[in-house]
Amino acid sequence: MPVILAIESSCDETSCALSRDGVILSNIIANQTIHEQYGGVVPELASRAHMQNIVPVVDAALKKAGCELSEVDAIAFTHAPGLIGALLVGSQFAKSLAFSLDLPLISVHHMQAHVLANLIPRHTNGVQEPLPSFPFLCLTVSGGHTQIVRCESPLRMQVIGETLDDAAGEAFDKSAKLLGLPYPGGPLIDRYAREADATRFPFPEPQIPGLNFSFSGVKTAILYFLQEQTAKDPGFIEKNLARLCASIQDRIVSILLNKLKKAAAQTGIRDLCIAGGVSANSGLRKAFQEKGRELNWKVFIPPFEYCTDNAAMIAITAHYKFLAGDFADLSVSASARPSA
């Protein structure tokens, strides 16, 4: 029953989790609020905050798990992709810890970990909830990535569709900025969207062949529409904020699910998952579940705490890599590139 200490530091959350035999014992996350005043993540500030947070976060994770460092069997960390300065803080800490304790080191790809968040065991009233069966499809949506991944096993995955430009999370945040909402705007769009009709302002759906996505056209259409309407009425956005949010969210969600529907039809796979920060969006979660009932899919959604960046997903991925003997040496380097 391997005990794994996992670290996630790819962007602006510093997180540490401990798992025993794939069961999450603790998952501590330190968020960074300093970026709000700048309207986006400032890489240098993120790196500094990681340096301040990482020791307290690791200490808190150990205490919550009731573990001592002497009980840990391996150290895992996110090596790619992400902000290079942020990744370096986590990777260097993890490598130093593994070296000092003479423990195996496991490097984890951030997007693989988002997918495998769906394999984290969870219980309701003492009964373990079902997990997806292989092969399954996972729609992975975050601020920097939008992908459809075919998963044959925990360590065998293939990206069969991805965004050609903006990611879904970027589309949410950039649309929110056009509406005058503060950063991060995606959750605010979700909140306002619950209050209004989603069909009031129909925005176009891009016709991209295959299973790839594009959100730049939708973002441009929203920009031009708002410019046109505010030229006629300067108070247009304020008067229609909830309906605008609902319409924007509805279109982004429909783009995502229409491609996932196409992927399911092409592959014949009936177990479908979503993952990544945007999978915390209530509109997407609801529409995904409705689509599952409509098309007789078996659908799986991680709990909210495993949707945004977190070390629990690093720990579950590292668990499977540990069982496979897939270890890294101390020369492994962090990389900002998704293909690393």
VEXTORZA-64466 format. One record per residue (C-alpha): y negated, z, x. Coordinates in pm, whole numbers, plus 50000, padded with zeros to 5 digits. Layout:
BEGIN
Y | Z | X
...
//
This chain:
BEGIN
50000 | 50000 | 50000
49719 | 49877 | 50227
49383 | 50051 | 50206
49100 | 49805 | 50270
48734 | 49878 | 50331
48527 | 49572 | 50233
48162 | 49487 | 50295
47944 | 49231 | 50114
47596 | 49140 | 50243
47547 | 48770 | 50172
47209 | 48792 | 49997
47015 | 49090 | 49863
47288 | 49336 | 49765
47447 | 49567 | 50020
47789 | 49665 | 49892
48100 | 49846 | 50010
48429 | 49885 | 49825
48764 | 50042 | 49898
49093 | 49925 | 49751
49448 | 50056 | 49770
49725 | 49806 | 49701
49470 | 49581 | 49525
49335 | 49856 | 49300
48962 | 49918 | 49340
48888 | 50280 | 49428
48512 | 50246 | 49467
48247 | 49974 | 49453
47901 | 50086 | 49564
47607 | 49843 | 49543
47253 | 49893 | 49676
47009 | 49647 | 49518
46682 | 49537 | 49675
46374 | 49544 | 49451
46124 | 49448 | 49722
46173 | 49076 | 49652
46037 | 49095 | 49297
45676 | 49082 | 49412
45742 | 48756 | 49601
45920 | 48570 | 49321
46238 | 48524 | 49523
46451 | 48666 | 49803
46270 | 48689 | 50138
46545 | 48654 | 50403
46382 | 48873 | 50669
46316 | 49154 | 50423
46673 | 49125 | 50293
46813 | 49163 | 50645
46601 | 49471 | 50714
46709 | 49631 | 50386
47076 | 49567 | 50468
47030 | 49748 | 50798
46884 | 50046 | 50617
47142 | 50049 | 50339
47474 | 49971 | 50503
47562 | 50312 | 50650
47470 | 50510 | 50334
47655 | 50257 | 50116
47974 | 50275 | 50325
47955 | 50654 | 50329
47911 | 50665 | 49950
48203 | 50426 | 49896
48434 | 50639 | 50110
48334 | 50956 | 49928
48377 | 50804 | 49583
48719 | 50667 | 49678
48820 | 51005 | 49822
48920 | 50834 | 50146
48874 | 50907 | 50514
48826 | 50631 | 50768
49158 | 50736 | 50918
49333 | 50617 | 50599
49190 | 50263 | 50615
49430 | 49985 | 50718
49187 | 49693 | 50753
48817 | 49605 | 50747
48697 | 49305 | 50545
48359 | 49135 | 50522
48185 | 48828 | 50383
48150 | 48567 | 50659
48007 | 48274 | 50454
47806 | 48140 | 50282
47474 | 48318 | 50239
47155 | 48414 | 50421
47248 | 48414 | 50788
47050 | 48727 | 50877
47200 | 48919 | 50585
47552 | 48801 | 50671
47507 | 48904 | 51032
47429 | 49263 | 50937
47752 | 49297 | 50739
47969 | 49100 | 50980
47853 | 49282 | 51292
47896 | 49619 | 51123
48245 | 49526 | 51006
48349 | 49392 | 51346
48215 | 49701 | 51522
48398 | 49928 | 51279
48725 | 49737 | 51314
48696 | 49740 | 51695
48617 | 50111 | 51715
48904 | 50204 | 51483
49145 | 49942 | 51628
49201 | 49795 | 51282
49271 | 49438 | 51168
48966 | 49234 | 51063
48962 | 49008 | 50756
48691 | 48749 | 50696
48631 | 48641 | 50336
48459 | 48337 | 50189
48205 | 48449 | 49930
48291 | 48185 | 49668
48666 | 48243 | 49699
48593 | 48610 | 49636
48394 | 48535 | 49318
48695 | 48345 | 49182
48939 | 48624 | 49270
48723 | 48883 | 49094
48929 | 48772 | 48795
49239 | 48921 | 48963
49097 | 49271 | 49000
49328 | 49498 | 48796
49152 | 49678 | 48512
49277 | 49904 | 48238
49186 | 49980 | 47878
49315 | 50309 | 47738
49557 | 50334 | 48028
49703 | 49987 | 47972
49643 | 49712 | 48228
49469 | 49409 | 48084
49635 | 49069 | 48138
49534 | 48862 | 48439
49516 | 48482 | 48458
49835 | 48297 | 48550
49845 | 48031 | 48819
49736 | 47760 | 48815
49405 | 47842 | 48651
49058 | 47692 | 48645
48749 | 47893 | 48731
48391 | 47799 | 48652
48197 | 47971 | 48929
47825 | 47994 | 48857
47563 | 48175 | 49063
47213 | 48138 | 49198
47330 | 47911 | 49479
47654 | 47755 | 49355
47805 | 47588 | 49050
48167 | 47481 | 49088
48488 | 47421 | 48897
48775 | 47547 | 49109
49145 | 47479 | 49058
49343 | 47783 | 49176
49709 | 47736 | 49267
49743 | 48082 | 49425
49507 | 48352 | 49556
49474 | 48164 | 49885
49508 | 47803 | 49766
49204 | 47666 | 49587
49043 | 47325 | 49540
48688 | 47252 | 49425
48719 | 46972 | 49167
48357 | 46970 | 49049
48026 | 47099 | 49182
47652 | 47066 | 49141
47477 | 46769 | 49298
47143 | 46952 | 49317
47031 | 47283 | 49166
47283 | 47549 | 49074
47292 | 47695 | 48724
47138 | 48021 | 48843
46850 | 47826 | 49000
46799 | 47640 | 48673
46767 | 47973 | 48491
46531 | 48128 | 48745
46312 | 47818 | 48785
46287 | 47774 | 48409
46190 | 48139 | 48379
45916 | 48085 | 48636
45780 | 47794 | 48429
45766 | 48034 | 48134
45569 | 48285 | 48340
45852 | 48538 | 48359
45890 | 48756 | 48671
46171 | 48723 | 48923
46463 | 48742 | 48870
46403 | 48545 | 48552
46759 | 48453 | 48452
46841 | 48793 | 48295
46507 | 48786 | 48109
46587 | 48447 | 47957
46918 | 48594 | 47844
46742 | 48892 | 47686
46481 | 48690 | 47498
46738 | 48429 | 47392
46921 | 48685 | 47179
46621 | 48704 | 46947
46588 | 48339 | 46844
46736 | 48011 | 46723
46875 | 47805 | 47010
46822 | 47467 | 46840
46442 | 47475 | 46804
46368 | 47279 | 47123
46653 | 47041 | 47216
46651 | 46960 | 47587
46852 | 46666 | 47727
47200 | 46693 | 47875
47245 | 46490 | 48196
47518 | 46228 | 48189
47684 | 46286 | 48526
48021 | 46114 | 48576
48333 | 46310 | 48662
48331 | 46688 | 48685
48009 | 46728 | 48885
47694 | 46894 | 48754
47321 | 46828 | 48778
47042 | 47058 | 48664
46737 | 46898 | 48825
46680 | 46664 | 48529
46691 | 46950 | 48279
46444 | 47149 | 48488
46208 | 46847 | 48502
46239 | 46789 | 48128
46148 | 47153 | 48062
45848 | 47126 | 48298
45710 | 46812 | 48130
45770 | 46953 | 47781
45583 | 47273 | 47861
45296 | 47082 | 48022
45265 | 46859 | 47716
45276 | 47145 | 47466
45040 | 47378 | 47652
44790 | 47094 | 47684
44779 | 47090 | 47303
44800 | 47467 | 47263
44740 | 47700 | 47562
44924 | 47979 | 47379
45235 | 47770 | 47309
45468 | 47953 | 47550
45362 | 48299 | 47438
45405 | 48207 | 47071
45749 | 48051 | 47126
45889 | 48248 | 47419
46211 | 48365 | 47253
46288 | 48023 | 47104
46218 | 47852 | 47435
46450 | 48093 | 47617
46723 | 48041 | 47358
46692 | 47662 | 47379
46694 | 47658 | 47760
46994 | 47890 | 47777
47182 | 47693 | 47515
47141 | 47370 | 47711
47244 | 47517 | 48048
47549 | 47681 | 47889
47649 | 47360 | 47709
47630 | 47163 | 48035
47861 | 47416 | 48201
48116 | 47437 | 47922
48128 | 47064 | 47848
48231 | 47001 | 48208
48484 | 47284 | 48197
48629 | 47138 | 47878
48663 | 46803 | 48052
48834 | 46966 | 48351
49080 | 47149 | 48125
49165 | 46826 | 47945
49217 | 46636 | 48270
49435 | 46901 | 48434
49616 | 47034 | 48127
49548 | 47389 | 48247
49502 | 47647 | 47968
49413 | 47961 | 48167
49040 | 47948 | 48231
48802 | 48192 | 48401
48435 | 48225 | 48475
48285 | 48409 | 48772
47966 | 48455 | 48970
47630 | 48607 | 48885
47559 | 48377 | 48591
47890 | 48482 | 48431
47705 | 48803 | 48340
47490 | 48596 | 48102
47571 | 48704 | 47747
47516 | 48355 | 47605
47766 | 48204 | 47848
48021 | 48479 | 47792
48001 | 48443 | 47414
48013 | 48061 | 47418
48304 | 48064 | 47664
48505 | 48296 | 47442
48425 | 48084 | 47135
48529 | 47767 | 47319
48851 | 47940 | 47418
48934 | 48021 | 47056
48843 | 47666 | 46949
49060 | 47496 | 47213
49337 | 47756 | 47239
49251 | 47855 | 47595
49343 | 48188 | 47751
49004 | 48302 | 47879
48919 | 48564 | 48139
48582 | 48713 | 48234
48526 | 48979 | 48501
48347 | 49301 | 48400
47972 | 49290 | 48465
47998 | 49495 | 48786
48224 | 49227 | 48939
48007 | 48929 | 48836
47707 | 48975 | 49062
47755 | 49007 | 49438
47980 | 49304 | 49508
48232 | 49423 | 49764
48515 | 49475 | 49514
48568 | 49099 | 49502
48576 | 49096 | 49884
48835 | 49374 | 49876
49069 | 49197 | 49630
49051 | 48875 | 49833
49115 | 49070 | 50153
49416 | 49236 | 49986
49587 | 48899 | 49941
49488 | 48787 | 50291
49631 | 49112 | 50431
49964 | 49048 | 50256
49967 | 48696 | 50402
49884 | 48822 | 50751
49563 | 48618 | 50751
49349 | 48812 | 50997
49040 | 48717 | 51200
48960 | 48805 | 51558
48635 | 48951 | 51684
48501 | 48608 | 51776
48464 | 48510 | 51408
48104 | 48417 | 51327
47902 | 48449 | 51009
47783 | 48117 | 50868
47524 | 48019 | 50611
47716 | 47701 | 50527
47936 | 47686 | 50215
48200 | 47483 | 50402
48251 | 47744 | 50673
//
